[in-house]
């Protein structure tokens, strides 16, 4: 194998007086293309733990910049999952490339600092993937081994590992790489290193890779870890978005809402009366400030007439919901509003969405929750049921995902998990999906 020998009388692009051609792998690693590496591949293939390898190899590329390992790993996996970026790369072609992943962190910053594990997770979700993030310390060696094996047995989800090269006796430190395969018999993991100018793909002991995730990332103060990426239905809204500004918070907490409902239900109130209690006891009038109407993006690939038609369908579905009617009745009974008052229907729409954003399982559901009345329990289930209202259901799912991201931001603000780019904050590809906390 060639050693990394500095070239003589050369000046690198950063002003260094030496350049390098590759690095020699440490003895603990096994080069993929070596005789032993090929034998491991053949055995792992027979064992069924190389199923994800081929989709990844179709997309295997070298990172464009020394600090683009995170972006290159993501673009490789997003393409392997056949996720459509929804925007062009070159000419008419839509394809993920390192420099297309510019929505959550400025590329100039990434060129200097790279990305953190939470930022990589945000980029994955923002660009259409379901992404589960795990920091070292929240999982054990056996759990990690199971996750690696599961990922390597599947073609529809892949793992990206964030680790310290130092622990693997390699030069440099923080790095991202997709996992290409697993040899169960020898407990070895295949690392598809996107810094191919430095190291080729290689096998390393899984327990050592587990240890390599433990050192803290200086940028976050947290251990490194891994991401599990898979496809998910594209979540987007037709009309509504939460206000994702840094100071925005809902007019009341989820716990406040559920507590009012539980007390009202247990006191013998009907389902409609419980809605009235929620409307009168909670500051619903502030809902209009928290749930806002999206502004159409110039990047939207749908014409304004198509968007307008979808919004009309959404509002028609919402106004036909029994819950919306109950909210309207409660608002009209309030001394401060009337059905004809400007803004009442707008408030009813947003108040209904705030209630529907809570999953049905969170509300009082059993007969015992409704003072022993099965009839009232069924009435409430009918109020929050969205069967047959596909537009409203999709809108609610989108808002739920935004809400879970906001909650993660409030719990751990230093992680900066809330992205303010157009796609995350209600632009044409708003996909703020899933909470970032494990």
C-alpha positions, -999 to 999 in steps of 0.1 A, spaced: 0 0 0 12 35 -8 22 56 22 12 92 25 45 108 14 47 146 12 55 160 -22 86 180 -24 87 217 -35 50 220 -36 26 245 -21 -9 235 -11 -40 256 -16 -40 266 21 -4 278 19 13 247 32 46 237 18 38 200 15 10 181 -2 0 145 4 -11 115 -16 -33 93 6 -26 79 41 -16 44 51 -43 26 70 -33 15 105 -29 -22 111 -61 -25 130 -80 -17 98 -84 -41 68 -85 -24 33 -117 -34 15 -98 -41 -18 -72 -64 -2 -74 -102 -4 -86 -104 32 -110 -75 27 -126 -92 -4 -129 -125 15 -147 -106 43 -170 -91 18 -179 -124 3 -186 -140 37 -207 -111 48 -226 -111 15 -234 -148 21 -245 -139 57 -270 -113 44 -253 -83 61 -243 -65 29 -277 -59 15 -274 -21 18 -240 -20 3 -250 -20 -34 -273 10 -32 -246 29 -14 -219 19 -38 -239 33 -67 -236 67 -50 -202 65 -35 -183 97 -42 -154 117 -28 -162 147 -7 -157 181 -24 -139 198 5 -118 184 34 -145 193 59 -175 181 38 -175 145 52 -209 151 68 -224 166 36 -209 139 14 -221 111 36 -256 126 36 -258 132 -2 -246 96 -7 -273 82 16 -301 105 3 -293 94 -32 -291 57 -22 -326 61 -7 -339 75 -40 -351 107 -24 -360 135 -49 -343 168 -38 -372 187 -55 -347 213 -69 -321 211 -97 -285 202 -93 -271 208 -128 -292 218 -158 -325 200 -156 -313 172 -133 -324 169 -97 -297 151 -76 -282 154 -42 -247 168 -42 -226 182 -13 -232 218 -22 -269 213 -26 -271 207 12 -269 244 21 -302 250 38 -295 245 75 -258 256 78 -240 280 54 -216 262 31 -188 287 40 -192 278 76 -192 240 68 -160 245 47 -142 257 79 -159 239 107 -178 209 92 -212 200 107 -222 186 140 -243 155 146 -275 176 153 -269 198 122 -264 166 100 -297 153 114 -314 186 106 -301 185 71 -313 149 66 -348 158 78 -350 190 59 -342 172 27 -368 145 30 -354 117 51 -367 102 83 -337 105 106 -331 90 141 -301 106 160 -283 88 188 -255 102 209 -229 79 225 -240 73 261 -277 69 252 -271 34 238 -248 4 247 -225 -17 226 -250 -45 221 -277 -21 209 -253 -5 185 -243 -39 172 -280 -47 166 -286 -14 148 -256 -19 126 -267 -54 116 -303 -43 110 -291 -14 88 -268 -37 68 -295 -63 62 -318 -37 47 -318 -17 15 -343 9 27 -324 24 56 -287 33 62 -264 43 90 -240 73 91 -215 73 120 -199 103 135 -166 93 152 -131 103 162 -105 91 138 -79 93 166 -95 63 184 -91 43 151 -54 54 150 -60 75 119 -49 111 113 -74 139 120 -102 137 144 -140 142 139 -154 125 108 -186 112 93 -189 80 72 -217 57 60 -216 21 71 -215 -2 41 -216 -37 57 -211 -59 87 -192 -92 91 -210 -109 120 -185 -137 125 -156 -114 131 -176 -84 144 -162 -60 117 -179 -29 102 -172 -17 67 -166 21 66 -172 38 33 -149 67 39 -159 96 16 -124 111 21 -111 87 -5 -81 110 -12 -70 100 23 -83 64 32 -99 37 11 -130 18 23 -119 -4 52 -131 -28 78 -127 -20 115 -137 -38 147 -172 -28 157 -164 -24 195 -136 1 185 -160 21 163 -183 22 193 -155 36 214 -147 61 187 -181 78 191 -175 85 228 -151 116 225 -170 149 227 -174 171 197 -158 205 208 -186 224 190 -214 209 211 -197 195 242 -216 163 235 -204 128 225 -206 118 188 -229 91 177 -249 79 147 -278 86 124 -303 61 110 -318 74 77 -348 60 58 -374 73 34 -406 89 47 -436 104 30 -429 140 23 -446 161 49 -457 195 37 -485 219 44 -509 235 21 -517 266 41 -506 267 77 -473 267 96 -462 273 132 -444 305 139 -409 292 141 -393 325 153 -369 321 182 -393 338 206 -424 320 195 -443 297 220 -478 283 219 -504 302 239 -506 273 264 -488 240 270 -500 206 258 -502 197 295 -525 226 302 -548 216 274 -550 179 284 -556 188 320 -586 210 312 -600 183 290 -596 156 317 -612 176 345 -641 186 322 -646 150 310 -645 135 345 -671 160 357 -698 146 335 -696 172 306 -705 162 271 -679 162 243 -692 195 230 -691 210 265 -655 199 269 -646 218 237 -664 249 251 -645 245 283 -612 244 264 -621 275 244 -632 295 274 -605 284 299 -575 287 275 -563 318 257 -574 306 222 -574 341 208 -536 339 208 -537 308 185 -538 331 155 -504 345 164 -488 310 168 -504 292 138 -497 314 108 -506 314 71 -477 304 49 -465 327 22 -460 310 -11 -423 306 -20 -409 317 -53 -393 283 -55 -427 265 -53 -431 241 -82 -469 243 -81 -488 270 -98 -508 295 -77 -540 282 -90 -532 246 -78 -522 259 -44 -553 280 -42 -575 250 -51 -558 228 -24 -563 255 2 -600 257 -7 -603 220 -3 -585 221 30 -608 249 44 -639 231 31 -628 199 49 -620 217 81 -653 236 82 -672 203 78 -655 188 109 -678 184 140 -649 198 161 -648 230 140 -685 234 145 -682 229 182 -653 255 184 -674 280 164 -704 275 187 -681 281 217 -666 312 202 -700 326 193 -712 321 229 -683 342 241 -693 378 250 -662 391 231 -670 375 197 -698 367 174 -701 344 143 -702 375 120 -673 393 137 -643 396 114 -616 371 123 -639 347 142 -636 320 114 -599 325 113 -596 320 150 -619 289 148 -596 274 122 -565 279 143 -581 268 175 -593 236 159 -558 229 145 -543 235 180 -567 208 194 -562 184 165 -524 187 168 -526 166 199 -526 128 190 -560 112 198 -542 90 224 -534 120 245 -570 129 251 -594 113 276 -605 82 257 -617 54 279 -652 51 295 -636 57 329 -623 91 317 -658 102 309 -674 96 342 -684 60 332 -702 72 300 -693 52 269 -716 74 249 -696 106 258 -663 88 251 -676 79 216 -688 115 210 -653 128 218 -636 102 196 -659 113 167 -650 149 173 -612 144 169 -615 117 142 -600 129 108 -611 99 87 -622 111 54 -605 145 58 -571 138 41 -562 174 36 -568 183 72 -550 152 84 -519 160 63 -519 196 76 -522 184 112 -493 159 107 -471 186 94 -479 209 124 -473 181 148 -438 175 134 -430 212 136 -442 212 172 -420 184 182 -390 202 167 -399 233 186 -402 213 219 -367 199 213 -354 234 207 -368 246 241 -354 216 259 -319 219 245 -314 253 230 -276 250 228 -279 223 202 -294 248 177 -317 221 163 -342 245 149 -333 255 114 -347 288 101 -342 280 64 -372 282 40 -377 245 38 -377 241 76 -397 273 84 -426 268 61 -411 273 26 -419 252 -4 -404 220 10 -412 225 47 -401 192 62 -394 198 99 -398 162 108 -396 143 141 -382 154 174 -344 156 175 -341 141 210 -338 103 214 
